[in-house]
Amino acid sequence: MTTVDFLVIGGGVAGLSAAARLTRHGRVVVIEAEEALGYHSSGRSVSFSHYGIGDAAVRGLTAYSRAFYEQQPEGFCPTPLCRVMPSLYLGTEEMLPSLEALYQGMAVFTDAIEWVSDAEMKALCPALKTGPGGAVRGILDTSGLKLDSDALLQSFARALRAADGELLQGRRVASIQRRGQDWHVRSETGESWTAPVLVNAAGAWVDKIAAMAGVAPIGLEPKRRTIIVVDPPAGTDVRDWPFVHTAASDFYMLPEAGQILASPVDEVPDDPRDAQPEEYDIAFAADRLQHYTTLSVSRIAHRWAGLRSFVADRVPTAGFAPDAPGFFWLAGQGGYGLQTAPAMAEIVELLATGGDWPQGLTDLGVLPETVRPERLFAQPKHSAAVRTG
């Protein structure tokens, strides 16, 4: 039995970033079921930070996290964690009300946005269908950031180990028990740990971990997202194309290593598992790409699916469970886990150790009650939710 101060279940960006912060307050161990870090979600993300998804709380968390990416802590990563990639949000005639609402929501958090015409959109991305029947107006955000998810995961892991924390991969949880003031966790390999604080950062599996511990579920809903990769037309240089997203949240694409990544922004209910792309979703992704652009999909070079998990109000959640002392929820990062990770890690540290809430988060409209789990147990589990990209 290994005794620690904080035991974190989950080696995605949420669990690793929080663990790295918690090392300031005691011994931390992270146990991850898979051999690879961020295997189901963080490692399958397109890794783009922008203000075009989520509600005001998500945008506030994104804004607070930007300083970490733009001015990363000294010695954290030997390479840059991000590079600037403009983002373009397009609207057809039918989407213009949604596009206007998106502009108003984004403008609260960034002044790097401007309206662009169909001709200006065409200049930015020549493959877009513009004018009647296509995109007629858009929003250009010059502050988008393409993140390096692998560098981020590995750097948080290094920071954890450098502070005498431990990261154990390939350890699937077999049982969880509350004994006195501590949580006792045993893996399928027979190892066991005990800690007064158990951080449940198991992604799509958080409710399964809660069930093992006898804790009321948070009502997480895993959703499958499909992404395809296609080659651009021969001789076409796509490196300077922006990240493109529709106001209706039914398509996005972005350049990556000379190819084009595209998604129908699908959210298919799924079970916690190793998600795989299904033929219908692959075909739908190709259809959306051909619907909004002049590109023709003759071959799909690569395809994959990942899990995006949401709680009822679709806001990332952190805080102690109302019904279980020492059981700490870190869940529901949805499709914005990477872009909000620095803010959420600091929030975990503060809520788990009793620190003062940062004025910077308050100024951005993010309060403790915004993220704490109590809000979810005071409303129906399947309340209406705002669609995000």
C-alpha positions as CSV (number, residue, x, y, z in Angstrom):
1,M,0.0,0.0,0.0
2,T,1.4,3.3,-1.1
3,T,0.3,6.4,0.9
4,V,0.1,9.8,-0.9
5,D,-1.5,13.1,-0.4
6,F,-3.3,13.2,-3.7
7,L,-4.2,10.3,-5.9
8,V,-5.3,11.3,-9.5
9,I,-7.1,8.8,-11.7
10,G,-6.7,9.8,-15.3
11,G,-3.6,10.7,-17.4
12,G,-5.2,13.1,-19.9
13,V,-4.5,16.8,-20.0
14,A,-7.0,17.5,-17.2
15,G,-5.5,15.0,-14.7
16,L,-1.8,15.7,-15.6
17,S,-2.1,19.5,-15.4
18,A,-3.9,19.3,-12.1
19,A,-1.4,16.8,-10.7
20,A,1.5,19.1,-11.6
21,R,-0.1,21.9,-9.7
22,L,-1.0,19.7,-6.7
23,T,2.7,18.7,-6.2
24,R,3.1,22.1,-4.5
25,H,1.0,20.8,-1.6
26,G,2.1,17.2,-1.1
27,R,3.0,13.9,-2.8
28,V,1.0,13.1,-5.9
29,V,0.5,9.9,-7.8
30,V,-1.3,9.7,-11.2
31,I,-2.7,6.3,-12.4
32,E,-3.7,5.9,-16.0
33,A,-5.4,2.9,-17.4
34,E,-3.8,3.1,-20.8
35,E,-0.1,2.8,-21.7
36,A,-0.3,6.1,-23.7
37,L,-1.2,9.5,-22.2
38,G,-4.4,11.2,-23.3
39,Y,-5.2,8.1,-25.3
40,H,-9.0,8.6,-25.7
41,S,-9.5,12.4,-25.8
42,S,-6.6,14.7,-25.3
43,G,-4.4,12.8,-27.8
44,R,-7.2,12.7,-30.4
45,S,-8.1,16.4,-30.4
46,V,-7.3,18.8,-33.2
47,S,-5.8,20.9,-30.5
48,F,-7.0,24.3,-31.4
49,S,-7.7,27.1,-28.9
50,H,-10.4,29.6,-29.9
51,Y,-13.4,31.6,-28.6
52,G,-15.8,30.1,-31.1
53,I,-17.1,27.3,-28.9
54,G,-18.7,27.0,-25.5
55,D,-20.5,29.6,-23.4
56,A,-19.2,32.6,-21.5
57,A,-17.7,30.4,-18.8
58,V,-15.7,28.3,-21.3
59,R,-14.5,31.5,-23.1
60,G,-13.5,32.9,-19.7
61,L,-11.5,29.8,-18.9
62,T,-9.9,29.9,-22.4
63,A,-9.0,33.6,-22.0
64,Y,-7.4,32.9,-18.6
65,S,-5.4,30.0,-20.0
66,R,-3.9,31.9,-22.9
67,A,-1.0,33.5,-21.0
68,F,0.3,30.0,-20.1
69,Y,0.5,29.0,-23.8
70,E,1.8,32.3,-25.1
71,Q,4.4,32.8,-22.3
72,Q,4.9,29.2,-21.1
73,P,6.7,28.8,-17.7
74,E,10.4,28.8,-17.9
75,G,11.8,25.3,-18.4
76,F,8.3,23.8,-18.9
77,C,8.8,22.7,-22.5
78,P,11.8,22.9,-24.8
79,T,9.6,23.8,-27.8
80,P,6.8,26.3,-28.2
81,L,3.4,25.0,-27.0
82,C,1.4,26.9,-29.7
83,R,1.5,28.9,-32.9
84,V,-0.9,31.5,-34.1
85,M,-3.5,30.3,-36.6
86,P,-6.3,32.6,-37.5
87,S,-9.8,31.2,-37.2
88,L,-12.6,32.0,-39.6
89,Y,-16.3,31.5,-38.7
90,L,-18.5,31.5,-41.8
91,G,-22.2,32.0,-42.2
92,T,-24.6,31.3,-45.0
93,E,-27.7,33.4,-45.3
94,E,-29.6,31.0,-43.0
95,M,-26.8,31.2,-40.4
96,L,-26.5,35.0,-40.1
97,P,-28.4,35.2,-36.8
98,S,-26.2,32.6,-35.3
99,L,-23.1,34.3,-36.7
100,E,-24.2,37.6,-35.1
101,A,-24.7,35.9,-31.7
102,L,-21.3,34.3,-32.0
103,Y,-19.7,37.6,-32.7
104,Q,-21.3,39.2,-29.7
105,G,-20.2,36.3,-27.5
106,M,-16.6,36.4,-28.7
107,A,-16.3,40.1,-28.6
108,V,-16.5,40.0,-24.8
109,F,-13.2,38.2,-24.6
110,T,-11.2,39.3,-27.6
111,D,-10.7,42.4,-29.7
112,A,-8.9,40.5,-32.4
113,I,-12.1,39.8,-34.3
114,E,-13.6,41.5,-37.3
115,W,-16.3,41.0,-39.9
116,V,-15.2,39.9,-43.3
117,S,-17.0,39.7,-46.6
118,D,-17.4,36.7,-48.9
119,A,-14.6,38.0,-51.1
120,E,-12.3,38.4,-48.1
121,M,-13.1,34.9,-47.0
122,K,-12.3,33.6,-50.4
123,A,-8.9,35.3,-50.3
124,L,-8.2,33.7,-46.9
125,C,-9.3,30.2,-48.0
126,P,-9.7,29.9,-51.8
127,A,-11.5,26.5,-51.5
128,L,-14.5,28.0,-49.7
129,K,-17.8,28.2,-51.5
130,T,-18.9,31.8,-51.2
131,G,-21.7,34.1,-52.4
132,P,-25.3,32.9,-53.0
133,G,-25.7,29.3,-51.8
134,G,-22.4,29.5,-49.9
135,A,-20.8,31.6,-47.2
136,V,-21.9,35.3,-47.4
137,R,-20.3,36.7,-44.3
138,G,-17.7,35.7,-41.7
139,I,-15.8,36.5,-38.6
140,L,-12.1,36.5,-38.6
141,D,-10.3,36.0,-35.3
142,T,-6.5,36.5,-35.7
143,S,-5.8,35.2,-32.1
144,G,-6.5,31.5,-32.7
145,L,-3.8,29.2,-31.4
146,K,-2.8,25.8,-32.7
147,L,-1.7,23.8,-29.7
148,D,0.9,21.0,-29.5
149,S,-1.1,18.4,-27.5
150,D,1.7,15.8,-27.3
151,A,4.2,18.4,-26.1
152,L,1.7,19.6,-23.5
153,L,1.0,16.2,-22.1
154,Q,4.7,15.2,-22.0
155,S,5.6,18.5,-20.4
156,F,3.0,18.2,-17.6
157,A,4.3,14.6,-17.0
158,R,7.9,15.9,-16.7
159,A,6.8,18.6,-14.3
160,L,5.0,16.0,-12.2
161,R,8.0,13.8,-12.0
162,A,10.4,16.7,-11.4
163,A,8.4,17.5,-8.3
164,D,8.7,13.9,-7.0
165,G,5.3,13.0,-8.2
166,E,4.7,9.6,-9.9
167,L,2.9,8.7,-13.1
168,L,1.9,5.1,-13.5
169,Q,0.5,4.0,-16.9
170,G,-1.2,0.7,-17.7
171,R,-3.0,0.7,-14.3
172,R,-6.7,0.0,-14.6
173,V,-8.7,0.6,-11.4
174,A,-10.2,-2.6,-9.9
175,S,-11.8,-1.3,-6.7
176,I,-12.2,1.9,-4.6
177,Q,-13.1,2.0,-0.9
178,R,-13.5,4.7,1.7
179,R,-11.7,3.7,5.0
180,G,-11.8,6.2,7.7
181,Q,-10.5,9.5,6.3
182,D,-8.8,8.0,3.3
183,W,-9.6,6.6,-0.1
184,H,-8.1,3.2,-0.9
185,V,-7.7,2.3,-4.6
186,R,-6.5,-1.1,-6.0
187,S,-5.5,-1.7,-9.6
188,E,-6.1,-4.9,-11.6
189,T,-2.4,-5.6,-11.4
190,G,-2.7,-5.8,-7.6
191,E,-1.1,-2.5,-6.6
192,S,-2.8,-0.3,-4.1
193,W,-2.7,3.3,-2.9
194,T,-4.3,5.4,-0.2
195,A,-4.9,9.1,-0.1
196,P,-7.2,11.6,1.7
197,V,-8.0,13.2,-1.7
198,L,-9.0,11.2,-4.7
199,V,-9.2,13.3,-7.9
200,N,-11.5,11.6,-10.5
201,A,-10.1,12.8,-13.8
202,A,-11.0,9.7,-15.8
203,G,-12.6,11.4,-18.8
204,A,-15.5,9.4,-20.2
205,W,-15.1,6.9,-17.3
206,V,-15.6,9.4,-14.4
207,D,-19.1,8.0,-13.6
208,K,-17.8,4.5,-13.6
209,I,-15.1,5.5,-11.2
210,A,-17.7,7.2,-9.0
211,A,-19.8,4.0,-9.0
212,M,-16.8,2.0,-7.8
213,A,-16.4,4.5,-4.9
214,G,-20.2,4.5,-4.1
215,V,-20.4,8.2,-5.1
216,A,-23.5,9.6,-6.9
217,P,-22.8,10.0,-10.6
218,I,-22.3,13.4,-12.1
219,G,-24.4,12.6,-15.2
220,L,-21.6,12.6,-17.7
221,E,-22.5,12.1,-21.4
222,P,-19.7,10.8,-23.7
223,K,-20.0,11.9,-27.3
224,R,-18.1,10.5,-30.3
225,R,-16.4,13.0,-32.7
226,T,-15.1,11.9,-36.1
227,I,-12.2,13.5,-38.0
228,I,-10.9,12.7,-41.5
229,V,-7.7,13.8,-43.2
230,V,-7.6,14.4,-46.9
231,D,-4.9,15.6,-49.4
232,P,-5.4,19.0,-51.0
233,P,-5.4,19.3,-54.8
234,A,-2.0,18.7,-56.3
235,G,0.1,21.8,-56.1
236,T,-2.1,23.5,-53.6
237,D,-0.3,25.0,-50.5
238,V,-2.7,25.0,-47.6
239,R,-0.3,26.0,-44.9
240,D,-1.6,29.6,-44.5
241,W,-5.3,28.6,-44.6
242,P,-7.2,29.5,-41.4
243,F,-9.1,27.2,-39.1
244,V,-12.6,27.3,-40.6
245,H,-15.8,26.7,-38.6
246,T,-19.4,27.2,-39.5
247,A,-21.7,29.3,-37.4
248,A,-24.1,26.3,-37.4
249,S,-21.4,24.1,-35.9
250,D,-21.9,21.4,-38.5
251,F,-18.4,21.6,-40.1
252,Y,-14.8,22.6,-39.4
253,M,-11.5,22.1,-41.2
254,L,-7.9,23.2,-40.7
255,P,-4.5,22.6,-42.4
256,E,-2.1,20.2,-40.7
257,A,1.2,19.1,-42.1
258,G,0.3,19.8,-45.7
259,Q,-3.1,18.0,-45.5
260,I,-6.6,19.1,-44.4
261,L,-8.3,17.9,-41.3
262,A,-12.1,18.0,-41.4
263,S,-15.0,17.1,-39.1
264,P,-18.8,17.3,-39.3
265,V,-18.7,18.4,-35.6
266,D,-20.7,15.3,-34.8
267,E,-21.7,14.5,-31.2
268,V,-22.8,10.9,-31.3
269,P,-23.8,9.4,-27.9
270,D,-21.4,6.6,-27.1
271,D,-20.2,4.4,-24.2
272,P,-16.9,4.9,-22.6
273,R,-14.6,2.9,-24.8
274,D,-11.9,3.1,-27.4
275,A,-14.0,5.0,-29.9
276,Q,-13.6,4.1,-33.6
277,P,-14.9,6.1,-36.6
278,E,-18.0,4.6,-38.2
279,E,-18.5,4.5,-42.0
280,Y,-21.6,6.7,-41.9
281,D,-19.7,9.4,-39.9
282,I,-16.7,9.2,-42.2
283,A,-18.9,9.7,-45.2
284,F,-20.8,12.5,-43.5
285,A,-17.5,14.3,-42.8
286,A,-16.5,14.0,-46.5
287,D,-20.0,15.3,-47.5
288,R,-19.7,18.4,-45.3
289,L,-16.2,19.1,-46.7
290,Q,-17.6,19.0,-50.2
291,H,-20.7,21.0,-49.3
292,Y,-18.8,24.0,-47.9
293,T,-15.8,23.9,-50.2
294,T,-14.9,23.2,-53.8
295,L,-12.6,20.3,-52.7
296,S,-13.4,16.8,-54.0
297,V,-12.7,13.9,-51.7
298,S,-11.4,11.0,-53.8
299,R,-9.4,9.4,-51.0
300,I,-9.4,9.7,-47.2
301,A,-5.8,9.5,-46.0
302,H,-6.6,8.9,-42.4
303,R,-9.6,8.9,-40.0
304,W,-10.2,8.6,-36.3
305,A,-12.7,9.2,-33.6
306,G,-12.4,10.5,-30.0
307,L,-14.6,11.0,-27.0
308,R,-15.8,14.4,-25.9
309,S,-17.6,14.2,-22.5
310,F,-20.1,16.8,-21.2
311,V,-22.1,17.4,-18.0
312,A,-25.6,18.8,-18.3
313,D,-24.6,22.5,-18.7
314,R,-21.5,21.7,-20.7
315,V,-19.1,23.6,-18.4
316,P,-15.9,21.9,-17.2
317,T,-16.4,20.8,-13.6
318,A,-14.0,20.7,-10.6
319,G,-14.7,20.4,-6.9
320,F,-15.4,18.0,-4.0
321,A,-18.4,15.7,-4.3
322,P,-21.3,16.9,-2.1
323,D,-21.9,13.3,-0.9
324,A,-18.3,12.1,-0.4
325,P,-15.5,13.8,1.6
326,G,-12.2,13.8,-0.2
327,F,-13.7,12.7,-3.6
328,F,-12.8,15.4,-6.1
329,W,-14.5,15.7,-9.5
330,L,-12.5,16.9,-12.5
331,A,-14.8,16.2,-15.4
332,G,-16.8,17.4,-18.4
333,Q,-14.0,19.1,-20.4
334,G,-15.9,18.5,-23.6
335,G,-14.1,19.7,-26.7
336,Y,-12.2,22.4,-24.8
337,G,-10.1,20.4,-22.4
338,L,-6.8,21.5,-23.9
339,Q,-7.6,25.2,-24.3
340,T,-8.9,25.4,-20.7
341,A,-6.4,23.1,-19.0
342,P,-4.1,25.7,-17.4
343,A,-7.1,27.5,-15.8
344,M,-8.8,24.3,-14.7
345,A,-5.5,23.1,-13.1
346,E,-5.2,26.2,-11.1
347,I,-8.9,25.9,-10.0
348,V,-8.3,22.3,-8.9
349,E,-5.3,23.4,-6.8
350,L,-7.3,26.2,-5.2
351,L,-10.5,24.2,-4.5
352,A,-8.6,21.1,-3.3
353,T,-6.3,23.0,-0.9
354,G,-8.4,26.1,0.1
355,G,-6.5,28.7,-1.8
356,D,-7.9,32.2,-2.7
357,W,-9.9,32.5,-5.9
358,P,-7.9,34.5,-8.5
359,Q,-9.3,38.0,-9.3
360,G,-8.4,37.3,-12.9
361,L,-11.0,34.5,-13.1
362,T,-13.6,36.7,-11.4
363,D,-13.0,39.5,-13.9
364,L,-13.6,37.0,-16.7
365,G,-16.9,35.9,-15.1
366,V,-15.7,32.6,-13.8
367,L,-16.6,32.1,-10.1
368,P,-16.3,29.0,-7.9
369,E,-19.9,28.2,-8.3
370,T,-19.4,28.3,-12.1
371,V,-17.4,25.1,-12.0
372,R,-18.2,23.4,-8.7
373,P,-20.3,20.2,-9.0
374,E,-23.0,21.3,-6.6
375,R,-24.8,23.1,-9.5
376,L,-25.3,19.8,-11.3
377,F,-27.0,18.0,-8.4
378,A,-29.5,20.9,-8.0
379,Q,-31.0,20.5,-11.5
380,P,-32.3,17.7,-13.7
381,K,-29.5,15.5,-15.1
382,H,-30.6,15.9,-18.7
383,S,-31.3,19.6,-18.8
384,A,-31.3,21.5,-22.1
385,A,-27.8,22.4,-23.4
386,V,-26.4,25.0,-25.8
387,R,-24.8,23.3,-28.8
388,T,-21.1,24.0,-29.2
389,G,-18.5,23.2,-31.7
